[in-house]
Every structure is written in C-alpha cells, then in structure tokens.
C-alpha cells in the first residue's frame, strides 16, 4: 500500500465499539466510499494486511475476538501511526443501554458476550472491555437515536475519501435526555426566551423562520452567539494543531426543538463560511421520529436479523 506521486496518503480506519451499536453499518458505509473492508481479522495480521492493500482499508475490531485486549489494539494503532505515509483513525460506535436492549429484543438475538446470561450483563462487560478504545477514539458515533441514513451521511462526511483535515459535527439536544456522549464542547441556551411558551410556535422547530424570528427578539442572543463563534473560531485551529481529526460541538436547550436547533443552524452557516466541513444532527428531532424507524442498519428485507446492526 504505497503512496504514489500526487496522491493523498492511504487511509486505515479501525472500526470498533459495542455489539448492536452499528459497527457493521459503518463498515458498509465505508465500503460504499471505496474502502476495502474486513471484519475481525487477527490483530497480529493488521500490519501485513496494510502492506498488500491496494485501496483505503477499513477493518472491524471487537471484543468477540478470541484473546481480545483493548491495550493490544491501542499498541498496534500506535505502531501504525508511526508510518508517516499512512493516515490511521479509530472509530468507536456506541449507544445507550435502552437502545441496545431494544435492538436485541426486536431481533431476538443473544449478546455475543452473554450467551448464557442476560443481555444487559453482556453489554456491561463489553463496555468495560472496550472502554480504553472509546477514550482513544478519533470519532465517537452514538447511534442511540441515529437513523441509518443519518449514520451513513455522518460517515460519508467524516471519512469520505479526498476529505482530509478536521471534520466538524454540530449537535442540538435537550438537557433532560442527557449530554451527547461524543461532544467536545457544549453550550447551554436554556436562558434564552423559549418559543415553547408561545402556542403557535410550540409545534414548530428551530428550522422554521417564525421560531428564529422569535428567538432573535431576545437581546441576549446576539452577545451569546458572538461568544459562541469567538470560542469556536479560537478552538478549531487549535484542534487542527493538536492533530484532532473530528470535533463535535453541541448546543442544548430544554426540549432540543427550538433554541438549540436554531443556534446550530446559525453556527453551521458561520463555520461553513470559514471553509470547514460541517455535519448537523438535531438529536431530539430525530428522537421524536425514532419509534417509526426500522432498527438501525437493518434492511427492509432483514428486519428480523441482527447482522446489520452489530
């Protein structure tokens, strides 16, 4: 796997995470982007595989492997990163326990680490075994409420060939549902005037002009947004200097429907004008519609199979 004249350094993406969190869906998305993909090869063979690969390579690694050790994965990753002619990244797929339990219940599959026990025990064990990988991940993908098309879009935006540099994800959310696990920076917009208390605006979202116009009437919006953009403009170049490949910036409000959504859209426009690559995830808007969606990664003709979500 050599780098030809005028070509970008080849890429190796290691994909790991929790069973049922979408690792296979991520690998399929990378395959569609032109990566050669492999799932769970022996860790000792990684360096040899890279030598002979003719394209960008995406490899799935998980705790089901015999003799799995997260530290061995990290040591292997560190050796690979010594190769200046190779761009190496670690992607970790996660989801909350409720989402994982729901997926296993729907598909009636056993958790690979809990063959003779409860699914919840298997999930807890796998979290513990892979925690070091989660902490070291370049990209943390939380699929708890993420629909398959949105996941594919996220991977395409973050890992698409020919798109080197920092990839930025912007997330709106509601504080009652918890902070986004993947967030590097979080802003709190709950002090701004709330459109929820205006009857005609309540069923709308921050994507609609009337909601934005209402939020704009708050005199504190302009200085608050100036502080956000000032902080973001300062941080992004520093992230690049640090060698960070992905950054997630989140803005939360009470319900995650109005203020945070509007601010994320404004921030995306600002960051886009600066030339950065930006992806947007309005988490609670997705959450509202999640009940009508099929299980993450399961094709319409495979709704009773688990293979697409592990």
ABEGO torsion letter per residue (X at the ends): XBBBBGBBBBBBBBBBEBBGAGAAAAAAAAAAAGBBBBBGBBAAAAAAAAAABABBBBBBBBAABBGBBAAAAAAAAAAAAABAABBBBBBBBBBBAAAAAAAAAAAGBBBAABAABBAAAAAAAAAAAAAAAAAABABBBBAAABBAAAAAAAAAAAABBGBBEBBBBBBBBBAAAEBBAABABBBBAAABBBAAABAAAAABBAABAAAAAAAAABAAAAAAAAAAAAAAAAAAAAAAAAGBABBBBBBBBAAGABAAAAAAAAAAAAAAAAGBBBBBBBAAAAAAAAAABBBBGBBAAAAABAAAAX
